[in-house]
């Protein structure tokens, strides 16, 4: 059965939304105030309905989020791009540790009749695989995310 995707909607003055700070509680308008408050973390936020943004008001630092129609997107951190330096460091992180383990296995080979003679090569493969998964997971987090269904209308 297909999972229902919530339809994007604009922020409304009397709406109740997921808290962008704790992502657990819900923010709702405060009585006799022009601000919103979370029922879980108790943070106070001001909402700009024209720009569809929220700003945290009870701290000295500026924290802002933009409403995408279904969730909040942080405006605090600039988008990170994948550079040649990051790619070179990733390749080094994938190849250097397994290379060092392989070099150790070549310099100090296991005894020929040992039951565990396969373990050093297994360790080289495991080191390569684990470092590759680590680097690819980091690079996947840097790649832009495309919506699964339809287009993002609020960009």
Secondary structure, 3 states (H helix, E strand, C coil): CCCCCCCCCCCCCCCCEECCCCCCCEEEECCCCCCEEECCCCCEEEEECCCCEEEECCCCCCCEEEECCCCEEECCCCCCCCCHHHHHHHHHHHHHHHHHHHHHHHHCCCCCCCCCCCHHHHHHHHHHHHHHHHHHHHHHHHCCCCCCCCCCCCC
